[in-house]
Amino acid sequence: MKILLAVFITTFSTLSFAKTLWSDYSVTYLNGSDYEVGDNQRQVVTFEYASGLTWGDNFMFVERMWSANKDVTLYGEWSPRIKLSEHRYGVFNNIYFSSTFEVNAFSPASGSSSDFVNVLLGLGTDISIPGFKFVKLSAYHRNNEIGDDNYQLTLSWAVPLGKLNYDGFIDYASAREGATSTMNFTSQLKYNLAPHLQLTSPLYVGVEYVWWQSKFGIDDVNENNVNFLVKYHF
């Protein structure tokens, strides 16, 4: 735990002294009725922040989820990357020290809670694909507070499709004792209403689609979920 705390402090200190090149804030509302594990109908409000820095980049989000059965979940991730190399290797650009800090607080209407803090550490890179705004790939060792440690691959992307925007991520986590391997494919297809409403900041409407195989590592629990989406950048 002392090593993980040292990594957190070092990462935070490094990014604190970095110059911000760009930043983006957004708030998203989701509403869906095909969730697995717990109540199937939920509403989610998510705050997101992303920034590019002289020494890397930074992404974080905090989401509040309300279930129809009165369960409430507060979940957040902070994913800073520190640039280790600026070289290009074919389609791969730069090498990063990648980290993600996962924090979960669950307040059930009945039953026991499942709070945890996980720390993911590894290496990442950017992938150059024509037409894409970005493609990022990271490989992590997961230090799980509950249960055994395991490994994770994360791929994220964003690409314009005409007047639409399509972005998302794929998380693959290896099996561990008591949990099978799991894959979470989440993407958003959005249309920007801002030009029609004379807004200076993007206002998106669209859908979020989630295909989550073996959700939370539970064998044969597969989520196939479509959410209505509204997202505002400011």
N, C-alpha and C positions, 0 to 999 in steps of 0.2 A: 504493500500500500504506500510506503514511503517513496518508492521508485515512481509510482504512478502520480503521486502528488508533486514530485520534482518535475516530471514531464509536463504536467499541467501548468506549473508556475513558470517553467522555462518557455513554453509555448506562448502563454499569455504575455510574458515580458517581451518576447521577441516581436509579437504583433503590435504591442503597445507603442513601440518605438518606430514602427514602419509608417511610411507616408501613404495615405489613402489616395489612390488614383481614380477610383470610382466607387459608388455605393448605390444600393437600391433597397427600398423598404416596400413591403406589401402586406395586405391583409386579405385572407381568403375565407369564404364561407362555403361549406360543403353540406349536402343533405343527401343521405342514402338509406336504403332499406334492405340491403343484402349482405350485411356484415356477418361474420362468423365469430364464434367464441364470445359468449355473452349475448346481449340483446341485439337483434338484427337491424333495428332502426336507430340512426344516430345523426346528430348534427355536430359539426366541427368548425371552430374558428381558429385560424392559424395566422400567427404573425411571423414574417420572414425578413431576414436581413442578409444581404450579400455584399461583398466588397472586394475590390482588387487592390493589392498592396505592393509596395516596392519589393517586399521579401516573400510574396506569395499571394494567397487569397483566403477568403473567410466566408463561411456560410453558417447560418444558424436559424432555427425556427423553434417556436413554442406553440403548442396547440392545446386547445381545451375541447374535450369531447363530451357531449351530453347524450346519454342513451335514453330510449323511451321508458326504460324501467327505473330511471332516476340514478343509475350509475354515472359517476363523473370521473374522467381521466385527465390528468395534466401530464403532458409528455413534451420533452424538448431534446434537441440535439445541437451541438456546436462542433463544426468541422473546419478547423483551420488547417491550411497547408503551407509549409515553409519550403521555399525553393532551395534545392540543393545543387542543381545544375541547370544551366540555360542552353545546353546543347540540343541539337535536333538529331534524332536517330530514326531516319526514314519518316514514317507518319507520326512518330512519337516525339513530342516536344517537351523538354524539361523533365527533371526528376524532382519530386517533392517528398518531404517527410509529411505523411498524412496522418491525421488523428481525428477521432470523433468521440465526443463525450455524450452518452445517452443518460437521460434522467427521467424516471417515471414515477408518478404518484397517482395511485388509484383509490378512489373513495366509493366503495360499493354501497348500494342501498341495503344489501344484506350480505353476510359472509365476510371473509378475511381479505385484507388488502394485499397488494403485491408491489411494493415500492422497491426500486433498485437504481443503482448507478453503474453503468458499464463504461469501460474505457477501451477504445480501439486504436491501435498503433500500427503503422505500416508505411508503405511507399506508394506513390501515385505518379501519374503522368497525364499529359494532355494528348489527345489524338486528333490529327488534322484530317477532316473529311469534308470535301467540297460541299458547300451549301449549308453546313451546320454552323450555328453560332458558337457552340462548344461541344466537345465530348471529353469526359474525364473518366479515368479508370484508377481505382485504388485497391490495393490488397492489404488486408489487416489481420493482425492477431487480436482476437476479442478477449479482453479480460472481463469476464462476467462476474458480477457480484453474487448471483444466484446460480449454482450449478457449475459444471466444468467449463473451462475455456475452450474456444474453437477458432475457426478462421472464417473470414468473410471477403468476398469480392463485390465491389460496388462500381457500377457503370451509370453515369448520368449524361444527359444530352439536352440540347435545345435546337430546333430547326424550324424555320418559317416554311409554311406550305401555302403559298399564295397569300391570301388575306388572313389565313389562320396561323396560329402558333402551336407547335407541338413540342412538349418537353416531358421529361420524366426520369426515372431511375430504375435500375434492376439491382437488387441485393440478393446474393447467394451466400448462405451461411452453412458451413459444414455440420455434419452430425456430431453429437456429443452424447454422453451417457444420459439416458432418459429423454432424448430429443432427436428426431430425425433431421436430415438436411432440409433446408427450406429455401424457397425462392419467392421473392416479392417483386412483381412487375407492376409499377404504378406510373401512369402517364396522364397528361392533361392536354386536351384539345380545346383551344380557346379562340374567340373572336373579339377583337378590340372595338368597343363601342365609342371610345373617346372622340374620334373624329366626327361622329354623328351628333354628339352631345356638346361639342365645342369645349371639351375638357383638355387641359394641358398634360394630364397624366393618364396612363393607360387604365382603362376599365374593361376587364375581360368577363365574358360569359361563356359557358361551355360545359364540358363534362370531364370528370376524372374517372378513369377506369383502373380498377385494381384486380389483378390476378395473383393470388397469394397461395402457392402450393405448400401444403403442410404448415399452415399458419402457426407461428410461435413454436415450430418444431413438433407439432402434434400430427401424427401420421393420419392420413386420409381426411384431414380437415382442410378443405380447399375453398378459398374465398373467391368469388366471381362477382364483383361489386361495381356498380355504376353510380356515381354521385353527381348531382346538379352542382354547378360551380359558379361563384362570382368572386372575382379577384381585382383588387384595386391597388395600384402602385402609387407611391407618393414620395 
